[in-house]
Amino acid sequence: MAQYDVIFIGSGPGGYVGAIRAAQLGLKTACVEGRETLGGTCLNIGCIPSKALLHATEMLHEAEHNFAEMGLKGKAPSVDWAQMLAYKDKTVGQNTGGIEFLFKKNKVDWLKGWGSIPEAGRVKVGDEVHEAKHIIIATGSEPSSLPGIEVDEKTVVTSEGALKLSKVPKSMVVIGAGVIGLELGSVYARLGTEVTVVEYLDAITPGQDADTAKQFHKLLKKQGLNFHLGCAVQEVTTKNNKATVKYKSRKDDSESEITADVVLVATGRKPFTDGLGLSDLGIETTKGGQVKVDGHYKTSIDGVYAIGDAIEGPMLAHKAEDEGMAVAEGIAGQKPHVNYGVIPGVIYTHPEVASVGETEESLKEQGRKYKVGKFSFMGNARAKAYFQGDGFVKILADAETDRVLGAHLIGPMAGDLIHEICVAMEFGAAAEDIARTCHAHPTFSEAVREAALACGDGAIHM
């Protein structure tokens, strides 16, 4: 029986990062993973492969729409779908192989197989039982569906199936206008698929700043995506390799249906804890299936912790990474802290959408007084040169102290630009601090400074 200080169950962003951090701190560490490769959902069938396809199709869009204006003449490239999937798989392989190298470098043992916790202090992997002073559940999440929908990953697919379709479909219905549905929907729209999005709520990207969501919706429609908002899906049926989606308008109860080659079910995700033996162990969970933890990620059983998508909070890889490092540091005797008020969210469409902190809606609900600094990318020289003038940067600051409370970006490199705001918020900066910081010209980041200036006397280039 092998003995460890720490065993992480799951090698996704939370598990593998936490395991490496624990090993760095001198703890004898192992990580359990049943897949053939490390990295969990994110690296294998989620974040990384989807970004590869997003990048490839964005390049196709540039060739089809902008090359000629830049003097790049010639026929736009045709799509070799098999090669595009091979590029995606190669990207995944490079990243998962990198984690295996890091495990070896940091002396983290990979326990290959699916894990369970027969009792506190022990983890069973296959027929072997390993002892550990501390066990961390980092098993991530899986796609959730709706009643009456049978997923076959061929005609009716989740995000996993959508990443490996045998051919580019002529038509696709996306159920759910959240991050996953809109990212993958935009991939196929650029490949020529007729994409229709059916959403239960009256707006896309639930929880997003309403102003940003409205602009995002408008830009996606311009790109060819069709939307049916405020509609409840009743059932999905398949026949002759086609799927029919029946839905009802929440406004007037009128019923409609759409038939497509593929239906992507993108209705969110749920914790994946099957087979761990949580109920037998007596570990408390929420109605939604999340593992209950305290402020130090401890479960109701001593020596057992949980992080990432397995617990409450945004299901984001970087949130899981921070929690993985925090739980490792806590076990090692340090005093870690995760600032949940400064966790950015990014939608990797084109243009990208990024946000952090409060929205106008949340501030109004709290009765807080705030001011808005907004700047359009049409006023940014580099954005216009790159055909990316759509979108804006919006900064929300306290009306009295000028402290930055949140920010919402839609435009070029939004997923990278948001981190300037994150750092500012982590240090408790005012909008004026950002406005008085010299930004290189010409860069997209100047739009952030201009939005900060707009919180004061006004932007310069608008």
C-alpha positions as MATLAB code, in Angstrom:
seq = 'MAQYDVIFIGSGPGGYVGAIRAAQLGLKTACVEGRETLGGTCLNIGCIPSKALLHATEMLHEAEHNFAEMGLKGKAPSVDWAQMLAYKDKTVGQNTGGIEFLFKKNKVDWLKGWGSIPEAGRVKVGDEVHEAKHIIIATGSEPSSLPGIEVDEKTVVTSEGALKLSKVPKSMVVIGAGVIGLELGSVYARLGTEVTVVEYLDAITPGQDADTAKQFHKLLKKQGLNFHLGCAVQEVTTKNNKATVKYKSRKDDSESEITADVVLVATGRKPFTDGLGLSDLGIETTKGGQVKVDGHYKTSIDGVYAIGDAIEGPMLAHKAEDEGMAVAEGIAGQKPHVNYGVIPGVIYTHPEVASVGETEESLKEQGRKYKVGKFSFMGNARAKAYFQGDGFVKILADAETDRVLGAHLIGPMAGDLIHEICVAMEFGAAAEDIARTCHAHPTFSEAVREAALACGDGAIHM';
ca = [
       0.000    0.000    0.000;
       1.576    3.272   -1.181;
       1.495    6.145    1.297;
       1.206    9.804    0.314;
       0.787   13.163    1.960;
      -1.668   14.240   -0.737;
      -3.696   12.511   -3.443;
      -5.664   14.547   -5.974;
      -8.486   12.670   -7.723;
      -8.702   14.118  -11.219;
      -6.000   15.665  -13.411;
      -7.929   18.611  -14.820;
      -6.725   22.193  -14.273;
      -7.505   22.025  -10.540;
      -6.029   18.585   -9.958;
      -2.823   18.778  -11.940;
      -1.978   22.334  -10.893;
      -2.731   21.526   -7.245;
      -0.626   18.362   -7.421;
       2.363   20.202   -8.872;
       2.039   22.944   -6.248;
       1.834   20.370   -3.445;
       4.964   18.644   -4.746;
       6.787   21.981   -4.947;
       6.003   22.476   -1.266;
       7.672   19.198   -0.342;
       4.586   16.989   -0.024;
       4.644   13.429   -1.381;
       1.945   13.711   -4.014;
      -0.038   11.571   -6.420;
      -2.774   12.328   -8.924;
      -5.450    9.858  -10.032;
      -6.582    9.915  -13.651;
      -8.559    7.313  -15.601;
      -8.136    8.857  -19.050;
      -5.240    7.833  -21.266;
      -3.962   11.411  -21.089;
      -3.729   14.039  -18.359;
      -5.462   17.422  -18.361;
      -9.095   16.512  -17.758;
     -12.005   17.859  -19.777;
     -10.376   21.241  -20.407;
      -7.294   20.026  -22.237;
      -8.751   16.904  -23.836;
     -12.301   17.721  -24.912;
     -12.987   21.301  -23.844;
     -11.068   24.568  -23.645;
      -8.019   23.690  -25.731;
      -9.525   21.789  -28.707;
     -12.324   24.342  -29.033;
      -9.798   27.188  -29.125;
      -7.882   25.421  -31.879;
     -11.034   25.250  -34.016;
     -11.950   28.828  -33.151;
      -8.512   30.010  -34.294;
      -8.600   27.988  -37.524;
     -12.035   29.280  -38.510;
     -11.116   32.862  -37.606;
      -8.219   32.596  -40.080;
     -10.681   31.326  -42.690;
     -12.935   34.315  -42.017;
     -10.020   36.720  -42.481;
      -9.110   35.100  -45.790;
     -12.695   35.238  -47.043;
     -13.551   38.768  -45.922;
     -10.464   40.916  -45.298;
      -7.479   39.630  -47.292;
      -8.467   41.302  -50.570;
      -8.768   44.732  -48.972;
      -5.243   44.345  -47.590;
      -3.894   43.529  -51.038;
      -3.709   39.802  -50.452;
      -5.234   38.586  -53.691;
      -6.261   35.074  -54.638;
      -8.879   32.461  -53.935;
      -9.810   31.917  -50.284;
      -8.661   28.524  -48.961;
     -11.031   25.567  -49.017;
     -11.729   23.649  -45.808;
     -10.031   20.297  -45.267;
     -12.076   19.203  -42.249;
      -9.990   16.116  -41.551;
      -6.809   18.192  -41.480;
      -8.438   20.808  -39.253;
      -9.370   18.067  -36.772;
      -5.817   16.700  -36.974;
      -4.459   20.159  -36.126;
      -6.868   20.273  -33.175;
      -5.743   16.847  -31.965;
      -2.068   17.759  -32.323;
      -2.641   20.859  -30.187;
      -4.311   18.719  -27.519;
      -1.476   16.188  -27.589;
       1.197   18.836  -27.125;
      -0.565   20.166  -24.034;
      -1.420   16.843  -22.377;
       2.105   15.581  -23.005;
       3.410   18.736  -21.356;
       1.560   17.920  -18.131;
       3.022   14.421  -18.066;
       6.490   15.989  -18.355;
       5.699   18.391  -15.499;
       4.547   15.495  -13.304;
       7.850   13.711  -13.848;
       9.821   16.909  -13.290;
       8.067   17.588   -9.976;
       7.950   13.919   -8.889;
       4.152   13.669   -8.902;
       3.003   10.044   -9.260;
       0.278    9.391  -11.826;
      -2.050    6.697  -10.472;
      -3.681    5.454  -13.675;
      -7.314    4.442  -13.316;
     -10.585    5.686  -11.843;
     -10.506    6.551   -8.171;
     -12.884    6.122   -5.273;
     -12.690    6.875   -1.552;
     -13.635    3.739    0.408;
     -12.854    5.494    3.691;
     -11.133    8.604    4.986;
      -7.402    8.432    4.349;
      -7.629    5.891    1.536;
      -8.047    6.071   -2.237;
      -8.790    2.995   -4.306;
      -7.568    2.927   -7.913;
      -8.452   -0.272   -9.705;
      -7.520   -3.100   -7.324;
      -4.935   -1.040   -5.443;
      -5.521    1.012   -2.317;
      -3.303    3.990   -1.453;
      -3.076    5.842    1.829;
      -3.072    9.630    1.997;
      -3.243   12.117    4.835;
      -5.138   14.480    2.554;
      -7.461   13.605   -0.352;
      -8.666   16.277   -2.784;
     -11.687   15.707   -5.035;
     -10.925   17.471   -8.327;
     -13.121   15.445  -10.650;
     -14.546   18.355  -12.624;
     -17.869   18.361  -14.439;
     -19.780   16.821  -17.334;
     -22.412   18.160  -19.753;
     -25.951   18.402  -18.421;
     -28.956   17.863  -20.648;
     -32.717   18.382  -20.630;
     -35.500   15.837  -20.074;
     -36.555   14.125  -23.285;
     -33.242   14.588  -25.068;
     -31.184   11.507  -25.870;
     -27.569   12.288  -26.753;
     -25.855    9.937  -29.221;
     -22.790   12.172  -29.916;
     -23.465   11.850  -33.650;
     -26.703   13.641  -34.481;
     -27.520   14.952  -31.002;
     -24.226   15.949  -29.445;
     -22.671   17.613  -26.420;
     -19.598   19.819  -26.697;
     -17.472   16.650  -26.835;
     -19.237   15.317  -29.916;
     -19.266   18.744  -31.548;
     -15.457   18.721  -31.520;
     -15.206   15.572  -33.618;
     -18.097   15.500  -36.087;
     -17.401   13.309  -39.117;
     -18.179   16.203  -41.464;
     -19.208   19.849  -41.378;
     -23.023   19.843  -41.129;
     -25.182   21.959  -43.404;
     -27.375   22.948  -40.466;
     -27.107   22.932  -36.677;
     -29.394   23.815  -33.802;
     -27.677   24.914  -30.600;
     -29.755   24.519  -27.451;
     -28.491   27.146  -25.007;
     -26.977   30.585  -25.639;
     -24.216   30.301  -23.076;
     -20.448   30.307  -23.569;
     -20.060   26.771  -24.962;
     -22.988   27.008  -27.366;
     -21.955   30.369  -28.799;
     -18.276   29.447  -29.171;
     -18.974   26.204  -31.010;
     -21.886   27.721  -32.882;
     -19.608   30.451  -34.231;
     -17.035   27.835  -35.304;
     -19.559   26.069  -37.506;
     -21.152   29.276  -38.752;
     -17.763   30.324  -40.138;
     -17.471   26.905  -41.799;
     -20.733   27.562  -43.652;
     -23.206   25.794  -41.373;
     -26.612   27.392  -40.897;
     -26.682   27.810  -37.111;
     -29.827   28.445  -35.075;
     -29.622   29.054  -31.326;
     -32.620   28.297  -29.095;
     -32.435   29.884  -25.633;
     -34.881   29.624  -22.722;
     -34.157   33.135  -21.405;
     -34.827   36.406  -23.196;
     -31.154   37.286  -23.642;
     -27.942   35.446  -24.520;
     -25.079   34.759  -22.087;
     -27.103   34.703  -18.838;
     -25.507   36.759  -16.064;
     -23.480   38.852  -18.495;
     -23.572   42.664  -18.304;
     -26.767   43.486  -20.218;
     -25.176   46.227  -22.335;
     -22.396   43.861  -23.420;
     -24.795   40.968  -24.069;
     -26.939   43.213  -26.305;
     -23.958   44.250  -28.422;
     -22.706   40.658  -28.527;
     -26.081   39.427  -29.722;
     -26.114   42.029  -32.496;
     -22.628   41.072  -33.700;
     -23.397   37.344  -33.715;
     -26.547   37.953  -35.769;
     -24.419   39.971  -38.188;
     -22.141   36.925  -38.480;
     -25.101   34.793  -39.555;
     -26.256   33.091  -36.354;
     -30.034   32.906  -35.934;
     -31.650   33.213  -32.511;
     -34.931   32.132  -30.944;
     -34.918   33.618  -27.435;
     -37.448   33.041  -24.698;
     -38.155   29.546  -26.011;
     -38.405   26.315  -24.023;
     -37.281   23.139  -25.797;
     -39.935   20.417  -25.462;
     -38.222   17.479  -27.136;
     -35.633   16.410  -29.676;
     -36.339   13.488  -32.007;
     -34.077   11.863  -34.590;
     -34.930   10.187  -37.889;
     -32.834    9.387  -40.966;
     -29.733   11.095  -39.528;
     -31.662   14.307  -38.910;
     -32.868   15.819  -35.654;
     -36.009   17.822  -35.032;
     -36.197   20.257  -32.136;
     -39.655   21.165  -30.866;
     -39.879   24.273  -28.729;
     -42.504   26.557  -27.217;
     -42.463   30.338  -26.898;
     -42.612   31.373  -23.262;
     -44.368   34.578  -24.298;
     -47.455   33.173  -26.026;
     -47.089   29.353  -25.764;
     -46.902   29.054  -29.564;
     -45.116   25.893  -30.696;
     -42.501   25.578  -33.436;
     -39.945   23.083  -34.674;
     -36.637   23.084  -36.531;
     -34.955   20.182  -38.311;
     -31.177   20.117  -38.634;
     -28.277   17.779  -39.386;
     -26.892   18.194  -35.871;
     -28.257   19.387  -32.537;
     -25.738   20.646  -29.983;
     -27.003   20.423  -26.422;
     -25.204   23.238  -24.585;
     -27.392   23.642  -21.509;
     -24.616   23.835  -18.951;
     -22.564   21.393  -16.919;
     -22.932   19.470  -13.668;
     -20.377   18.096  -11.173;
     -18.915   14.719  -12.095;
     -18.615   12.733   -8.873;
     -20.043    9.359   -9.917;
     -18.167    6.390   -8.526;
     -16.335    8.271   -5.790;
     -18.519    6.803   -3.048;
     -19.434   10.162   -1.532;
     -22.792    9.111   -0.089;
     -21.364    5.961    1.499;
     -18.605    8.058    3.011;
     -21.117   10.590    4.345;
     -19.822   13.600    2.409;
     -22.470   16.301    2.155;
     -23.536   17.639   -1.245;
     -25.930   20.344   -2.460;
     -29.159   19.773   -4.412;
     -27.171   20.526   -7.556;
     -24.672   17.788   -6.763;
     -21.813   20.056   -5.684;
     -19.669   18.911   -2.796;
     -20.145   21.136    0.257;
     -16.904   22.650    1.547;
     -15.845   25.289    4.062;
     -13.594   28.269    3.435;
     -10.566   25.977    3.340;
     -12.132   23.518    0.850;
     -12.669   20.908    3.578;
     -15.655   18.577    3.204;
     -17.727   17.199    6.072;
     -15.185   14.352    6.389;
     -11.832   15.155    7.985;
      -8.917   14.939    5.567;
     -11.096   15.097    2.432;
     -11.289   18.297    0.363;
     -12.929   19.360   -2.902;
     -12.167   22.044   -5.504;
     -13.071   23.259   -8.991;
     -16.252   22.288  -10.808;
     -17.025   19.729   -8.074;
     -17.920   22.581   -5.694;
     -20.062   25.703   -5.965;
     -18.926   28.708   -7.985;
     -18.198   29.487  -11.631;
     -17.127   26.434  -13.631;
     -13.904   27.926  -14.934;
     -10.534   26.232  -15.404;
      -8.614   29.138  -13.887;
     -10.870   29.200  -10.827;
     -10.065   25.502  -10.337;
      -6.337   26.205  -10.753;
      -6.396   28.877   -8.068;
      -8.283   26.571   -5.713;
      -5.858   23.731   -6.447;
      -2.915   25.893   -5.462;
      -4.765   27.262   -2.429;
      -5.682   23.838   -1.022;
      -2.095   22.627   -1.499;
      -0.686   25.697    0.228;
      -3.196   25.366    3.070;
      -2.201   21.754    3.661;
       1.457   22.835    3.683;
       0.717   25.337    6.465;
       0.532   28.530    4.439;
      -2.306   31.099    4.455;
      -3.626   31.143    0.868;
      -6.474   33.290   -0.375;
      -8.618   33.181   -3.518;
     -10.278   36.485   -4.366;
     -13.582   35.380   -5.887;
     -14.457   38.982   -6.701;
     -11.648   39.117   -9.260;
     -12.101   35.998  -11.382;
     -12.388   36.938  -15.064;
     -14.687   35.233  -17.516;
     -13.979   35.074  -21.248;
     -15.994   34.002  -24.292;
     -13.573   33.156  -27.111;
     -15.764   34.104  -30.036;
     -14.752   36.733  -32.568;
     -14.799   39.327  -31.177;
     -13.954   38.047  -27.718;
     -16.048   38.979  -24.704;
     -14.494   39.356  -21.256;
     -15.724   40.486  -17.868;
     -14.666   40.733  -14.238;
     -16.317   41.962  -11.063;
     -19.666   43.708  -10.819;
     -22.159   44.394  -13.592;
     -24.399   47.450  -13.762;
     -27.312   45.184  -12.867;
     -25.623   43.781   -9.756;
     -24.617   47.255   -8.573;
     -28.171   48.539   -9.007;
     -29.507   45.571   -7.037;
     -27.099   46.444   -4.216;
     -28.106   50.103   -4.333;
     -24.511   51.179   -4.898;
     -23.638   54.429   -6.622;
     -21.268   54.008   -9.538;
     -20.027   55.680  -12.681;
     -19.411   54.249  -16.123;
     -16.422   54.869  -18.363;
     -16.936   53.531  -21.864;
     -14.816   53.635  -25.005;
     -15.536   52.168  -28.431;
     -12.865   50.251  -30.327;
     -13.821   52.394  -33.330;
     -11.716   55.045  -31.646;
      -8.707   52.728  -31.414;
      -6.275   53.062  -34.314;
      -4.953   49.523  -34.221;
      -8.402   47.976  -33.961;
      -9.496   49.787  -37.111;
      -6.372   48.633  -38.967;
      -7.227   45.052  -37.983;
     -10.911   45.309  -39.069;
     -11.902   44.942  -35.414;
     -13.552   48.230  -34.558;
     -16.746   46.618  -33.274;
     -17.163   46.506  -29.510;
     -16.077   48.543  -26.518;
     -14.422   48.647  -23.110;
     -16.623   49.549  -20.158;
     -15.256   50.217  -16.689;
     -17.465   50.528  -13.612;
     -16.057   52.578  -10.738;
     -17.346   53.664   -7.349;
     -18.996   57.088   -7.665;
     -17.231   58.461   -4.592;
     -13.887   56.646   -4.290;
     -13.284   55.942   -8.004;
     -12.261   52.392   -7.065;
     -12.699   49.962   -9.980;
     -15.641   47.639   -9.299;
     -15.822   45.752  -12.578;
     -15.172   45.842  -16.296;
     -16.764   44.439  -19.440;
     -15.053   44.212  -22.803;
     -16.173   43.088  -26.228;
     -13.576   43.410  -28.949;
     -10.105   42.346  -30.087;
      -7.980   40.512  -27.482;
     -10.600   41.145  -24.797;
      -9.563   37.947  -23.013;
      -6.056   39.318  -22.570;
      -6.941   42.969  -21.975;
      -9.212   42.076  -19.041;
      -6.214   41.154  -16.905;
      -5.066   44.756  -16.702;
      -8.353   45.397  -14.905;
      -7.934   42.268  -12.760;
      -4.545   43.410  -11.491;
      -5.909   46.887  -10.831;
      -8.823   45.466   -8.847;
      -6.564   43.111   -6.885;
      -4.571   46.135   -5.737;
      -7.693   48.215   -5.054;
      -6.834   50.697   -7.796;
      -8.961   53.637   -8.890;
      -9.944   54.229  -12.503;
      -7.643   57.243  -12.388;
      -4.694   54.943  -11.643;
      -5.313   53.158  -14.943;
      -5.909   56.446  -16.753;
      -2.597   57.881  -15.542;
      -0.601   54.785  -16.567;
       1.199   55.260  -19.879;
       0.005   52.761  -22.505;
       2.035   51.970  -25.636;
       0.722   53.241  -28.972;
      -0.685   51.754  -31.105;
      -2.134   48.942  -28.984;
      -5.582   47.574  -28.231;
      -4.862   48.291  -24.565;
      -5.203   52.022  -25.187;
      -8.959   51.419  -25.279;
      -8.761   50.340  -21.629;
      -6.991   53.560  -20.696;
      -9.535   55.599  -22.638;
     -12.394   53.893  -20.777;
     -10.637   54.737  -17.517;
     -10.291   58.361  -18.665;
     -14.015   58.310  -19.433;
     -14.630   57.628  -15.733;
     -13.153   61.096  -15.115;
     -13.126   64.146  -17.366;
     -13.633   62.115  -20.523;
     -11.834   60.040  -23.126;
      -9.411   61.747  -25.501;
     -10.082   59.943  -28.773;
     -13.876   59.948  -28.644;
];
